[in-house]
Amino acid sequence: MKFLFIVQGEGRGHMTQAISFSQLLKSQGHEVCAVILGKSNRRAIPDFFKREINAPIHWIPSPNFETDGDNKKISLSKTLRKNFLKAPIFINSLREIHLMNQRHQPDVILNFYDLLGGLYAGFFRPKAEFWVIGHQYLINHSNYLFPKKRKLERLLYQFNTRLSAWTANKILALSFEPLEAEGKITVVPPLLRRELKFLNPYPGDFYLAYMVNPGYAEDLIAFAKSNPQIKIKGYWDKKGENEIIHPSPNLSLHQVNDQKFLEDMAACKGLVCTAGFESICEALYLGKQIMVIPVEGQYEQACNAIEIQERKIGIAASEFNFKLLEKTGIKDKEAVKKYQSWVESWSGIIEDLTLEKRSSQVVWPEGSFPNSNHAFG
């Protein structure tokens, strides 16, 4: 089978998920013919993604979050305003997706939570099946946890998620833990790269930090200078900065490098990061202690922080305070093994997904389209 990926380029999570899914598909003889990466000008395409995805990458402008002047907090009003003004650019991006689809004629278009992916499927109704994958698709599961209040943000989050899955034939919801399928949602394990299996985790002498927005570096630097006895390695993707800088003797800041980040995660005492999904799952797989600081103004991360704390995956905080991690105990080894086993069940899941697709394939007359299951009804 031939797959065309559409990947949201905000942060590293969706990109590493795409790499993992690509590896799984190729191991079973399937093809990733091309990758359409939706991103903004404020982020560069990481070298690890170019290297590991092993497929042609086509970059398109796509809606993204806008931050405040400190490049830290998400500004909802600025995000809505700027993306609305870019509507003509995004319409052209939809046309580019259509050209890529016509050129490659995939069996499946797989969307890693890019809004334009859902809009393309909804407006253009391609012949290929349209699948979506991401942790965000758990929002309609009865076990999903929402922050209290913030009703407008919740509605916008749900609306964006539904649009990204418009007309989807399959909705694959990545989860921190196994959950029963509900409705059209299939709950699946995190997509973690195979390199994790070859790492030998041990508690080193430093903590690891990852920042999706470079503005958080100021907080990290302030903590490091106030606590010189705590050694920290931080990763960011600040454009124009050197590969490694040393703001203080006990703190180094590194440009995102996927392999080095994983190696440091295996060797760290614990992980402190914004409340995304992918890095948390990698730390869980390696049995590391976890603390998350949700990005201000990003509702999805507020949801993740609640889930991480309630499920006892890690602790949530409002600032970089590595002393909180020093008070936590050792991870339950049996729980870690159980989690690893669940993550490694992906090969069978891929077989089931693709077998179902192959067994149901029919040739449609030119100009007609198969009936699709509309996401979320």
Salt bridges, closest charged atoms under 4 A:
GLU10 OE2 - ARG42 NH2 2.87
GLU10 OE2 - ARG43 NH2 3.25
GLU52 OE2 - ARG51 NE 3.15
GLU66 OE2 - LYS86 NZ 3.84
GLU96 OE1 - HIS58 NE2 2.78
GLU129 OE2 - LYS357 NZ 3.93
GLU153 OE1 - ARG150 NE 2.84
GLU177 OE2 - ARG311 NE 3.23
GLU182 OE2 - HIS141 NE2 3.70
ASP205 OD2 - LYS231 NZ 3.89
ASP219 OD2 - LYS72 NZ 2.64
ASP237 OD2 - ARG43 NH1 2.92
ASP258 OD1 - ARG12 NH2 3.07
ASP258 OD2 - ARG193 NH1 1.55
ASP264 OD1 - LYS233 NZ 3.22
GLU282 OE1 - ARG12 NH1 3.40
GLU282 OE2 - ARG193 NH2 2.70
GLU307 OE1 - HIS135 NE2 3.15
GLU326 OE2 - LYS269 NZ 3.61
GLU356 OE2 - LYS170 NZ 3.06
